[in-house]
Amino acid sequence: MAQFALTTSAALLPFNRGAKQWPKLFPGLSKRYGTDLALFTSFRKKGVGFVASGTTGWSGGVAELSEGETAPQSYVWPDKKQPRVCILGGGFGGLYTALRLESLVWPDDKKPQVLLVDQSERFVFKPMLYELLSGEVDAWEIAPRFSDLLANTSVQFFQDRVKVLHPTDHLGINGRSGSNCGGTVHLESGLLIEYDWLVLALGAESKLDVVPGASESALPFSILEDAQQKVDNKLRRLERSNFGKFSPIRVAVVGCGYSGVELAATVAERLQDRGIVQAINVETTICPTAQPGNREAALKVLSSRKVQLLLGYFVRCIQRVDNVEASEMSTSGIAAEDDHEKYILELQPANRGLQIQILEADLVLWTVGSKPLLPELEPSGKPNELPLNARGQAETDETLRVKGHPRIFALGDSAALRDSNGRLLPATAQVAFQQADFAGWNLWAAINDRPLLPFRFQNLGEMMTLGRNDAAISPSFIEGLTLEGPIGHTARKIAYLIRLPTDQHRLKVGISWLTKSAIDSVASLQSTLTKVLSGS
């Protein structure tokens, strides 16, 4: 059973899984339980909480206690002899590393205790966030709860934010595989976690502070809350307020990389004739690093949906104004007829021959730039304990170990790893997915005193969604091939279905998608028959 060390003012007792009400943590409170015990704890401090789940069988569960309860000072691992692995971040890198560790065969005395920490209660399959806007998928399909995914594993999950890292393996405390501590992690809830091995997979957040007004006016699109609570809700409000009016909804998408193009195509398809989508990019082309076939397919779709491309421009500033000011400043000549806020974007040409442009928008979507979270986690008195590059990523060797820290692995957005040509690997889901497999294996090797494997990225190709029933795929194993339209869309969904975490979740999502496809096919057939019969 998982255990926790508490302050002297509170005692933590195991709770029965079937209990309907949770006892409060007061000294002297006690109750007997049988062998089927479950421990569910939630601690809060200053409004930030974490959730721990565990049982004697190490299965998952979640519960929350009241706000004013005492936060523990130190986490006590269930077994004092087994290796302790702490994974920070539950994205592709962190979650899939945990699942990889769970799938490996371990000697009885070497199987590690694995603790996964993430600020969210859900894993998010980010490449499919766009389908939330189009209504093609449900949130549970691409954002399942960690507690559900880990229910049949030995992995423990805490919902909390990481505050400070204190690695000690660079000080010579780096024994081979015993209980020598590799450092500690401080969480915002007040909990202190001591680890033997650490995995940094914290991801990155949108970088909005590079342009004046962007932080206050633009909406990022990188996490579940962005897609559901911000962008989708904002679009719904705009659709309601503009219903029956002649003024179109104006959406500005900043950035024309993969994310910006996918977002522009999805929003344009959703709004159709009710909106105008303008996509801005500092480059003179969209998706400059994409395969030619994908780029051409995207340009064709954007053109068919009348997306206006403003290439060779960068956003100098964004200003939020009321409708009267917006109508006066806008160069479009369309008067505002509703009372929601509007935004003015000043575009500066990146090349000669272009003029400054002023755009008016009802919604600004930001897809440019990201910043890793590692620099924020270093102790203020010791800012250089981790070797970070200029972007804030940890420098690693080819085995994904952080340089100078033999007990810390980094992957995904948290890692600065170069390919055979010396170029930094892109911070994509495909890279993190492959790195998780190697990180799990190399942790096994390190704990069992075996040689570690060098990571080699295999580019399997590129995929992008272009709306409902439309996508583009350029597989790497067939040069020059690009699958477009419905065929590309189906291939992309199958590829992502295979990559969803856990067999159980894949099965549920697969059944759901097949059911939806069958319903859509029947509806399409009925519509076709209706048209034929009415025409005859």
RODO-2510 file (C-alpha; in nm, 4 decimals, decimal comma):
residues 536
     n   res          X          Y          Z
     1     m     0,0000     0,0000     0,0000
     2     a     0,1146     0,3495    -0,0749
     3     q     0,2205     0,5445     0,2340
     4     f     0,2719     0,9086     0,3077
     5     a     0,4661     1,0868     0,5814
     6     l     0,2505     1,3614     0,7299
     7     t     0,3111     1,6508     0,9615
     8     t     0,2395     1,5877     1,3274
     9     s    -0,0905     1,7719     1,3051
    10     a    -0,2596     1,5102     1,0876
    11     a    -0,2740     1,1357     1,0397
    12     l    -0,3551     0,9614     0,7148
    13     l    -0,5521     0,6395     0,7261
    14     p    -0,6445     0,3945     0,4519
    15     f    -0,9975     0,4249     0,3213
    16     n    -1,2262     0,1464     0,2047
    17     r    -1,2848     0,1556    -0,1726
    18     g    -1,6619     0,1215    -0,1232
    19     a    -1,6947     0,4024     0,1290
    20     k    -1,9330     0,6753     0,0202
    21     q    -1,7976     0,9438     0,2463
    22     w    -1,4329     1,0064     0,3208
    23     p    -1,3193     1,0498     0,6851
    24     k    -1,1456     1,3740     0,7642
    25     l    -0,7815     1,3709     0,8544
    26     f    -0,7929     1,4310     1,2287
    27     p    -0,5595     1,2699     1,4826
    28     g    -0,7132     0,9772     1,6651
    29     l    -0,9495     0,8786     1,3881
    30     s    -0,9062     0,5076     1,3147
    31     k    -1,0877     0,2182     1,1564
    32     r    -1,0058    -0,1398     1,0679
    33     y    -0,9992    -0,2617     0,7129
    34     g    -0,9376    -0,5940     0,5460
    35     t    -0,6735    -0,6718     0,2857
    36     d    -0,8635    -0,5052     0,0008
    37     l    -0,7671    -0,1530     0,0844
    38     a    -0,7596     0,1549    -0,1344
    39     l    -0,5788     0,4764    -0,0658
    40     f    -0,7018     0,7905    -0,2300
    41     t    -0,5661     1,1214    -0,1188
    42     s    -0,5904     1,4762    -0,2330
    43     f    -0,4051     1,7629    -0,0770
    44     r    -0,4456     2,1316    -0,1436
    45     k    -0,2368     2,4312    -0,0601
    46     k    -0,2893     2,7821    -0,1912
    47     g    -0,5521     2,6577    -0,4327
    48     v    -0,3231     2,4052    -0,6047
    49     g    -0,4028     2,0385    -0,5595
    50     f    -0,2670     1,7000    -0,6449
    51     v    -0,4336     1,3639    -0,6565
    52     a    -0,2645     1,0419    -0,5550
    53     s    -0,4127     0,7054    -0,6280
    54     g    -0,3075     0,3623    -0,5215
    55     t    -0,4111     0,0323    -0,3631
    56     t    -0,2466    -0,2813    -0,2390
    57     g    -0,2803    -0,3935    -0,6000
    58     w    -0,1463    -0,0604    -0,7259
    59     s    -0,4567     0,0224    -0,9300
    60     g    -0,5872     0,3717    -0,9949
    61     g    -0,8573     0,5850    -0,8422
    62     v    -0,9267     0,9483    -0,7623
    63     a    -1,0907     1,1378    -0,4810
    64     e    -1,0625     1,4884    -0,3435
    65     l    -1,0715     1,6144     0,0131
    66     s    -1,1621     1,9565     0,1447
    67     e    -0,9483     2,2612     0,0784
    68     g    -0,8093     2,3376     0,4210
    69     e    -0,6352     2,0094     0,4917
    70     t    -0,2727     1,9826     0,5904
    71     a    -0,0313     1,9115     0,3075
    72     p     0,2239     1,6344     0,3641
    73     q     0,5898     1,7232     0,3777
    74     s     0,7384     1,4094     0,2266
    75     y     0,6151     1,1239     0,0138
    76     v     0,7019     0,7771     0,1437
    77     w     0,7404     0,5214    -0,1301
    78     p     0,5624     0,1882    -0,0742
    79     d     0,8843    -0,0155    -0,0772
    80     k     1,2125     0,1070     0,0682
    81     k     1,4244    -0,1312    -0,1397
    82     q     1,2751    -0,1114    -0,4889
    83     p     1,4095     0,1559    -0,7285
    84     r     1,2072     0,4784    -0,7328
    85     v     1,1299     0,6374    -1,0692
    86     c     0,9609     0,9775    -1,0804
    87     i     0,8253     1,0941    -1,4178
    88     l     0,7405     1,4618    -1,4537
    89     g     0,4884     1,5308    -1,7281
    90     g     0,2115     1,3105    -1,8630
    91     g     0,2280     1,3840    -2,2344
    92     f     0,3563     1,1520    -2,5052
    93     g     0,6997     1,1382    -2,3451
    94     g     0,6000     1,0894    -1,9818
    95     l     0,2922     0,8667    -2,0039
    96     y     0,4350     0,6376    -2,2696
    97     t     0,7590     0,6009    -2,0731
    98     a     0,5551     0,4913    -1,7715
    99     l     0,3598     0,2414    -1,9816
   100     r     0,6832     0,1133    -2,1362
   101     l     0,8324     0,0523    -1,7917
   102     e     0,5171    -0,1338    -1,6962
   103     s     0,5395    -0,3625    -2,0018
   104     l     0,9013    -0,4719    -1,9482
   105     v     1,0019    -0,7897    -1,7643
   106     w     1,1860    -0,7124    -1,4398
   107     p     1,3752    -0,9178    -1,1827
   108     d     1,1683    -0,9347    -0,8642
   109     d     1,4048    -0,7132    -0,6688
   110     k     1,4547    -0,4597    -0,9477
   111     k     1,1037    -0,3672    -1,0642
   112     p     1,0775     0,0069    -1,0022
   113     q     0,8060     0,1966    -0,8274
   114     v     0,6846     0,4499    -1,0823
   115     l     0,5262     0,7824    -0,9950
   116     l     0,3790     1,0027    -1,2699
   117     v     0,3150     1,3727    -1,2002
   118     d     0,1116     1,6015    -1,4239
   119     q    -0,0801     1,9231    -1,3626
   120     s    -0,3843     1,7931    -1,5504
   121     e    -0,6077     1,4993    -1,4684
   122     r    -0,6165     1,3973    -1,8363
   123     f    -0,3708     1,2841    -2,0970
   124     v    -0,4213     1,4806    -2,4193
   125     f    -0,3583     1,3338    -2,7643
   126     k    -0,2657     1,6739    -2,9034
   127     p    -0,2521     1,5930    -3,2773
   128     m    -0,6304     1,5434    -3,2657
   129     l    -0,7295     1,8597    -3,0777
   130     y    -0,8507     2,0065    -3,4075
   131     e    -1,1185     1,7392    -3,4314
   132     l    -1,2750     1,8791    -3,1146
   133     l    -1,3478     2,2031    -3,3009
   134     s    -1,4991     2,0176    -3,5954
   135     g    -1,7041     1,7919    -3,3669
   136     e    -1,5504     1,4808    -3,5177
   137     v    -1,4315     1,3372    -3,1851
   138     d    -1,5471     1,3527    -2,8248
   139     a    -1,3212     1,4789    -2,5481
   140     w    -1,2988     1,1414    -2,3710
   141     e    -1,1637     0,9790    -2,6866
   142     i    -0,8543     1,1979    -2,7153
   143     a    -0,8280     1,3120    -2,3523
   144     p    -0,8825     1,0147    -2,1203
   145     r    -0,8178     1,0462    -1,7468
   146     f    -0,4836     0,9249    -1,6199
   147     s    -0,6634     0,7318    -1,3480
   148     d    -0,8481     0,5307    -1,6141
   149     l    -0,5411     0,4680    -1,8266
   150     l    -0,3333     0,3552    -1,5281
   151     a    -0,6080     0,1648    -1,3465
   152     n    -0,4599    -0,1773    -1,4262
   153     t    -0,0966    -0,0833    -1,3796
   154     s     0,1398    -0,0347    -1,0884
   155     v     0,2003     0,3286    -1,1864
   156     q     0,0990     0,5873    -0,9282
   157     f    -0,0401     0,9220    -1,0467
   158     f    -0,0305     1,2613    -0,8751
   159     q    -0,2125     1,5619    -1,0148
   160     d     0,0066     1,8533    -0,9180
   161     r     0,2434     2,1167    -1,0541
   162     v     0,6179     2,0841    -1,0236
   163     k     0,7738     2,3740    -0,8358
   164     v     1,1476     2,3098    -0,7956
   165     l     1,3969     2,0395    -0,8897
   166     h     1,6926     1,9520    -0,6659
   167     p     1,9093     1,6941    -0,8460
   168     t     2,2025     1,5505    -0,6507
   169     d     2,3385     1,2895    -0,8932
   170     h     2,5900     1,5413    -1,0287
   171     l     2,7445     1,5624    -0,6809
   172     g     2,8718     1,2045    -0,6945
   173     i     2,5693     1,0437    -0,5301
   174     n     2,5002     0,8152    -0,8216
   175     g     2,5339     0,4557    -0,7156
   176     r     2,4417     0,1964    -0,9725
   177     s     2,0922     0,0771    -0,8916
   178     g     2,0437     0,0679    -0,5210
   179     s     1,8569     0,3146    -0,3054
   180     n     2,1016     0,6027    -0,3441
   181     c     1,8954     0,9153    -0,3902
   182     g     1,9220     1,0942    -0,7227
   183     g     1,7543     1,4101    -0,5952
   184     t     1,4212     1,5542    -0,4880
   185     v     1,1225     1,7165    -0,6535
   186     h     0,9147     1,9840    -0,4798
   187     l     0,5508     2,0120    -0,5837
   188     e     0,3376     2,3231    -0,5471
   189     s     0,1078     2,1410    -0,3048
   190     g     0,4002     2,1225    -0,0620
   191     l     0,4873     1,7578    -0,1216
   192     l     0,8530     1,6539    -0,1413
   193     i     0,9368     1,3501    -0,3549
   194     e     1,2730     1,1776    -0,3286
   195     y     1,3702     0,9741    -0,6332
   196     d     1,6394     0,7398    -0,7592
   197     w     1,5668     0,8078    -1,1263
   198     l     1,3980     1,1062    -1,2835
   199     v     1,2351     1,1515    -1,6241
   200     l     1,1810     1,5071    -1,7489
   201     a     0,8923     1,5199    -1,9957
   202     l     0,7220     1,8426    -1,8948
   203     g     0,6469     1,9650    -2,2447
   204     a     0,6198     2,3320    -2,3316
   205     e     0,3690     2,6135    -2,3207
   206     s     0,2691     2,8697    -2,5801
   207     k     0,4968     3,1719    -2,6059
   208     l     0,2696     3,4756    -2,6180
   209     d     0,4965     3,7364    -2,4619
   210     v     0,6976     3,8091    -2,7769
   211     v     0,4415     4,0499    -2,9266
   212     p     0,2775     4,3405    -2,7376
   213     g    -0,0866     4,2600    -2,6700
   214     a    -0,0676     3,8921    -2,7624
   215     s    -0,0899     3,7648    -2,4049
   216     e    -0,4066     3,9677    -2,3439
   217     s    -0,5737     3,9249    -2,6820
   218     a    -0,4655     3,6026    -2,8544
   219     l    -0,5762     3,2497    -2,7689
   220     p    -0,3221     2,9660    -2,7858
   221     f    -0,4128     2,6205    -2,9119
   222     s    -0,1963     2,3600    -2,7452
   223     i    -0,3874     2,1996    -2,4552
   224     l    -0,7369     2,0639    -2,3939
   225     e    -0,8495     2,3782    -2,2118
   226     d    -0,7442     2,5882    -2,5117
   227     a    -0,9534     2,3829    -2,7509
   228     q    -1,2606     2,3341    -2,5319
   229     q    -1,2924     2,6218    -2,2905
   230     k    -1,1341     2,8985    -2,4931
   231     v    -1,1424     2,8560    -2,8699
   232     d    -1,4567     2,6445    -2,9051
   233     n    -1,6525     2,8509    -2,6531
   234     k    -1,5427     3,1742    -2,8194
   235     l    -1,6485     3,0437    -3,1612
   236     r    -1,9858     2,9407    -3,0219
   237     r    -2,0444     3,2871    -2,8770
   238     l    -1,9479     3,4479    -3,2057
   239     e    -2,1727     3,2129    -3,3999
   240     r    -2,4663     3,2960    -3,1733
   241     s    -2,4101     3,6723    -3,1761
   242     n    -2,3661     3,6837    -3,5553
   243     f    -2,6606     3,4596    -3,6358
   244     g    -2,8784     3,6217    -3,9014
   245     k    -2,6385     3,9109    -3,9516
   246     f    -2,4493     4,0066    -4,2645
   247     s    -2,1170     4,0828    -4,0955
   248     p    -1,8879     3,7759    -4,1135
   249     i    -1,6921     3,6397    -3,8199
   250     r    -1,3293     3,7382    -3,8701
   251     v    -1,0631     3,4991    -3,7432
   252     a    -0,6895     3,5693    -3,7605
   253     v    -0,4540     3,2725    -3,7296
   254     v    -0,0960     3,3728    -3,6479
   255     g     0,1487     3,1213    -3,7872
   256     c     0,1307     2,8903    -4,0877
   257     g     0,3253     2,5919    -3,9675
   258     y     0,1462     2,2611    -3,9338
   259     s    -0,0586     2,3758    -3,6351
   260     g    -0,1617     2,7048    -3,7922
   261     v    -0,2615     2,5470    -4,1241
   262     e    -0,4600     2,2695    -3,9565
   263     l    -0,6343     2,5230    -3,7362
   264     a    -0,7129     2,7599    -4,0233
   265     a    -0,8541     2,4773    -4,2367
   266     t    -1,0683     2,3458    -3,9504
   267     v    -1,2095     2,6861    -3,8511
   268     a    -1,2763     2,7848    -4,2132
   269     e    -1,4681     2,4626    -4,2702
   270     r    -1,6706     2,5178    -3,9537
   271     l    -1,7648     2,8798    -4,0305
   272     q    -1,8062     2,8348    -4,4073
   273     d    -1,9707     3,1478    -4,5561
   274     r    -2,0312     3,2948    -4,2095
   275     g    -1,6662     3,3709    -4,1529
   276     i    -1,3416     3,4998    -4,2986
   277     v    -1,0197     3,3299    -4,1921
   278     q    -0,6881     3,5071    -4,2432
   279     a    -0,3619     3,3203    -4,1829
   280     i    -0,0419     3,5166    -4,1201
   281     n     0,3099     3,3832    -4,1624
   282     v     0,6527     3,5442    -4,1590
   283     e     0,7728     3,2978    -4,4225
   284     t     0,6703     3,3396    -4,7842
   285     t     0,5141     2,9942    -4,7883
   286     i     0,3079     2,7770    -4,5574
   287     c     0,4559     2,4779    -4,3739
   288     p     0,8120     2,5483    -4,4926
   289     t     0,9467     2,2212    -4,3479
   290     a     0,6628     2,0024    -4,4771
   291     q     0,6783     1,7516    -4,7568
   292     p     0,5839     1,9121    -5,0933
   293     g     0,2817     1,6844    -5,1294
   294     n     0,1395     1,7853    -4,7910
   295     r     0,2025     2,1532    -4,8615
   296     e     0,0298     2,1369    -5,1993
   297     a    -0,2692     1,9509    -5,0534
   298     a    -0,2983     2,2114    -4,7773
   299     l    -0,2790     2,5026    -5,0219
   300     k    -0,5527     2,3467    -5,2308
   301     v    -0,7838     2,3051    -4,9322
   302     l    -0,7149     2,6541    -4,7948
   303     s    -0,7876     2,8042    -5,1343
   304     s    -1,1138     2,6110    -5,1700
   305     r    -1,2259     2,7416    -4,8297
   306     k    -1,1262     3,0986    -4,9166
   307     v    -0,8656     3,1297    -4,6425
   308     q    -0,6706     3,4507    -4,7010
   309     l    -0,2943     3,3956    -4,6732
   310     l    -0,0829     3,6906    -4,5605
   311     l     0,2672     3,5603    -4,6229
   312     g     0,5857     3,7502    -4,5534
   313     y     0,4384     3,9392    -4,2567
   314     f     0,4921     3,9304    -3,8817
   315     v     0,2573     4,0656    -3,6179
   316     r     0,3986     4,3825    -3,4654
   317     c     0,1283     4,4315    -3,2027
   318     i    -0,2303     4,3384    -3,1143
   319     q    -0,4750     4,5841    -2,9634
   320     r    -0,8115     4,5086    -2,8106
   321     v    -1,0700     4,7745    -2,8890
   322     d    -1,4453     4,8264    -2,8764
   323     n    -1,6554     4,8039    -3,1890
   324     v    -1,6603     5,1765    -3,2658
   325     e    -1,2817     5,2021    -3,2601
   326     a    -1,2452     4,8783    -3,4541
   327     s    -1,4754     4,9973    -3,7300
   328     e    -1,2854     5,3220    -3,7643
   329     m    -0,9424     5,1563    -3,7736
   330     s    -1,0299     4,8606    -3,9925
   331     t    -0,9388     4,8808    -4,3586
   332     s    -1,2131     4,6343    -4,4494
   333     g    -1,4931     4,8900    -4,4432
   334     i    -1,7332     4,6491    -4,2734
   335     a    -1,9140     4,8077    -3,9817
   336     a    -1,9513     4,6159    -3,6584
   337     e    -2,3065     4,5338    -3,5596
   338     d    -2,2632     4,3500    -3,2314
   339     d    -2,1144     4,4339    -2,8954
   340     h    -1,8396     4,1741    -2,8513
   341     e    -1,4784     4,2826    -2,8328
   342     k    -1,2633     4,3091    -3,1427
   343     y    -0,8917     4,3131    -3,2073
   344     i    -0,6643     4,5147    -3,4309
   345     l    -0,3481     4,3497    -3,5628
   346     e    -0,0670     4,5556    -3,7102
   347     l     0,1291     4,3516    -3,9623
   348     q     0,4841     4,4482    -4,0471
   349     p     0,6338     4,3206    -4,3738
   350     a     0,9272     4,0850    -4,3306
   351     n     1,0525     4,1574    -4,6820
   352     r     1,0794     4,4612    -4,9025
   353     g     0,8012     4,5399    -5,1436
   354     l     0,5158     4,4819    -4,8991
   355     q     0,3111     4,7453    -4,7174
   356     i     0,2091     4,7573    -4,3528
   357     q    -0,1357     4,6082    -4,3077
   358     i    -0,3990     4,6585    -4,0394
   359     l    -0,6400     4,3724    -3,9746
   360     e    -0,9569     4,3605    -3,7721
   361     a    -1,0488     4,0296    -3,6066
   362     d    -1,3126     3,8923    -3,3736
   363     l    -1,0795     3,6105    -3,2690
   364     v    -0,7003     3,5812    -3,2769
   365     l    -0,5502     3,2316    -3,2634
   366     w    -0,1799     3,2013    -3,1814
   367     t     0,0269     2,9054    -3,3045
   368     v     0,3769     3,0567    -3,3131
   369     g     0,6491     2,9645    -3,0678
   370     s     0,6685     2,7642    -2,7480
   371     k     0,8859     2,7663    -2,4395
   372     p     0,9939     2,4625    -2,2334
   373     l     0,9057     2,4670    -1,8650
   374     l     1,2421     2,3512    -1,7285
   375     p     1,3983     2,6960    -1,6634
   376     e     1,1141     2,7799    -1,4238
   377     l     1,1920     2,4753    -1,2084
   378     e     1,5530     2,5460    -1,1212
   379     p     1,6338     2,6634    -0,7663
   380     s     1,6771     3,0397    -0,7500
   381     g     2,0078     3,0056    -0,5705
   382     k     2,1421     2,7422    -0,8109
   383     p     2,0144     2,8323    -1,1578
   384     n     2,2631     2,6186    -1,3519
   385     e     2,2191     2,2728    -1,1988
   386     l     2,0779     2,1440    -1,5279
   387     p     2,2628     2,2030    -1,8579
   388     l     2,0031     2,3988    -2,0555
   389     n     2,0372     2,5409    -2,4046
   390     a     1,9164     2,8853    -2,5097
   391     r     1,5598     2,7591    -2,5565
   392     g     1,5485     2,6118    -2,2064
   393     q     1,5841     2,2468    -2,3060
   394     a     1,8100     2,0038    -2,1204
   395     e     2,1173     1,8976    -2,3133
   396     t     2,1231     1,5172    -2,3356
   397     d     2,3570     1,2523    -2,4673
   398     e     2,2439     1,0026    -2,7297
   399     t     2,0928     0,7739    -2,4646
   400     l     1,8567     1,0569    -2,3527
   401     r     2,0425     1,1053    -2,0240
   402     v     2,0956     1,4666    -1,9225
   403     k     2,4615     1,5561    -1,9516
   404     g     2,6301     1,5467    -1,6128
   405     h     2,3243     1,3822    -1,4542
   406     p     2,3408     1,0024    -1,4918
   407     r     2,0100     0,9539    -1,3097
   408     i     1,8017     1,1996    -1,5129
   409     f     1,6511     1,1335    -1,8554
   410     a     1,4869     1,4020    -2,0678
   411     l     1,2682     1,3744    -2,3748
   412     g     1,0181     1,5605    -2,5878
   413     d     1,0113     1,9389    -2,5474
   414     s     1,2331     1,9064    -2,2391
   415     a     1,5263     1,7588    -2,4327
   416     a     1,7794     1,9079    -2,6731
   417     l     1,8932     1,6072    -2,8721
   418     r     2,0631     1,6330    -3,2092
   419     d     2,0423     1,3987    -3,5048
   420     s     2,3393     1,2536    -3,6952
   421     n     2,3698     1,5804    -3,8900
   422     g     2,3920     1,7916    -3,5750
   423     r     2,0438     1,9390    -3,6062
   424     l     1,8087     1,9551    -3,3099
   425     l     1,5247     1,7066    -3,3335
   426     p     1,1856     1,8759    -3,3707
   427     a     0,9603     1,8856    -3,0660
   428     t     0,6844     1,6752    -3,2209
   429     a     0,4589     1,4009    -3,0915
   430     q     0,6315     1,1506    -3,3214
   431     v     0,9720     1,2261    -3,1702
   432     a     0,8436     1,2092    -2,8106
   433     f     0,6569     0,8850    -2,8843
   434     q     0,9741     0,7170    -3,0075
   435     q     1,1886     0,8634    -2,7305
   436     a     0,9527     0,7225    -2,4661
   437     d     1,0228     0,3708    -2,5908
   438     f     1,3991     0,4255    -2,5626
   439     a     1,3711     0,6040    -2,2265
   440     g     1,1793     0,3127    -2,0796
   441     w     1,4295     0,0612    -2,2104
   442     n     1,7319     0,2643    -2,0995
   443     l     1,5872     0,3001    -1,7511
   444     w     1,5555    -0,0782    -1,7430
   445     a     1,9159    -0,1084    -1,8606
   446     a     2,0473     0,1450    -1,6096
   447     i     1,8679    -0,0187    -1,3171
   448     n     1,9885    -0,3636    -1,4230
   449     d     2,3457    -0,2511    -1,4963
   450     r     2,3157    -0,3140    -1,8701
   451     p     2,4423    -0,1025    -2,1613
   452     l     2,2136     0,1817    -2,2677
   453     l     2,0952     0,2150    -2,6266
   454     p     2,1535     0,5305    -2,8317
   455     f     1,8338     0,6913    -2,9562
   456     r     1,7874     0,7036    -3,3319
   457     f     1,4858     0,8893    -3,4641
   458     q     1,3062     0,7254    -3,7546
   459     n     1,0934     0,9697    -3,9499
   460     l     0,7805     0,7745    -4,0384
   461     g     0,6287     1,0573    -4,2397
   462     e     0,4023     1,3557    -4,1835
   463     m     0,0291     1,3833    -4,1298
   464     m    -0,2037     1,6810    -4,1089
   465     t    -0,5783     1,7186    -4,0749
   466     l    -0,7541     1,9560    -4,3110
   467     g    -1,1065     1,9264    -4,1725
   468     r    -1,3781     1,6641    -4,1497
   469     n    -1,3102     1,3781    -4,3863
   470     d    -0,9999     1,5514    -4,5205
   471     a    -0,6315     1,5091    -4,4435
   472     a    -0,2894     1,4753    -4,6057
   473     i    -0,0305     1,2069    -4,5330
   474     s     0,3197     1,1701    -4,6749
   475     p     0,4666     0,8388    -4,5534
   476     s     0,8441     0,8241    -4,5499
   477     f     0,8680     0,4686    -4,6792
   478     i     0,7249     0,5612    -5,0232
   479     e     0,8995     0,8660    -5,1622
   480     g     0,6745     1,1172    -5,3327
   481     l     0,3479     0,9553    -5,2189
   482     t     0,0820     1,1767    -5,0607
   483     l    -0,2575     1,0478    -4,9525
   484     e    -0,5196     1,3219    -4,9660
   485     g    -0,8880     1,3717    -4,8978
   486     p    -1,1007     1,0906    -4,7483
   487     i    -0,8281     0,8294    -4,8018
   488     g    -0,5734     1,0395    -4,6160
   489     h    -0,8291     1,1119    -4,3455
   490     t    -0,9001     0,7420    -4,2887
   491     a    -0,5309     0,6497    -4,2898
   492     r    -0,4531     0,9244    -4,0391
   493     k    -0,7258     0,8133    -3,7985
   494     i    -0,6125     0,4516    -3,8156
   495     a    -0,2515     0,5548    -3,7497
   496     y    -0,3526     0,7608    -3,4467
   497     l    -0,5886     0,4922    -3,3194
   498     i    -0,2937     0,2526    -3,3097
   499     r    -0,0908     0,5053    -3,1114
   500     l    -0,3505     0,5724    -2,8441
   501     p    -0,2359     0,4596    -2,4975
   502     t    -0,3471     0,1165    -2,3642
   503     d    -0,5316    -0,1592    -2,5454
   504     q    -0,8499    -0,0962    -2,3501
   505     h    -0,8719     0,2673    -2,4541
   506     r    -0,7923     0,1841    -2,8163
   507     l    -1,0760    -0,0693    -2,8198
   508     k    -1,3303     0,1762    -2,6773
   509     v    -1,2287     0,4543    -2,9147
   510     g    -1,2228     0,2186    -3,2136
   511     i    -1,5784     0,1041    -3,1424
   512     s    -1,6893     0,4655    -3,0984
   513     w    -1,5343     0,5758    -3,4276
   514     l    -1,6815     0,2802    -3,6166
   515     t    -2,0247     0,3582    -3,4737
   516     k    -2,0014     0,7225    -3,5746
   517     s    -1,8823     0,6270    -3,9223
   518     a    -2,1747     0,3900    -3,9651
   519     i    -2,4230     0,6573    -3,8529
   520     d    -2,2699     0,9140    -4,0884
   521     s    -2,2878     0,6660    -4,3781
   522     v    -2,6557     0,5923    -4,3117
   523     a    -2,7333     0,9647    -4,2864
   524     s    -2,5497     1,0327    -4,6123
   525     l    -2,7353     0,7508    -4,7871
   526     q    -3,0693     0,8813    -4,6609
   527     s    -2,9852     1,2312    -4,7821
   528     t    -2,8891     1,0988    -5,1260
   529     l    -3,2091     0,8924    -5,1556
   530     t    -3,4183     1,1907    -5,0496
   531     k    -3,2645     1,4067    -5,3211
   532     v    -3,3136     1,1383    -5,5841
   533     l    -3,6765     1,0784    -5,4886
   534     s    -3,7571     1,4480    -5,4709
   535     g    -3,5971     1,5021    -5,8124
   536     s    -3,7991     1,2257    -5,9721
***
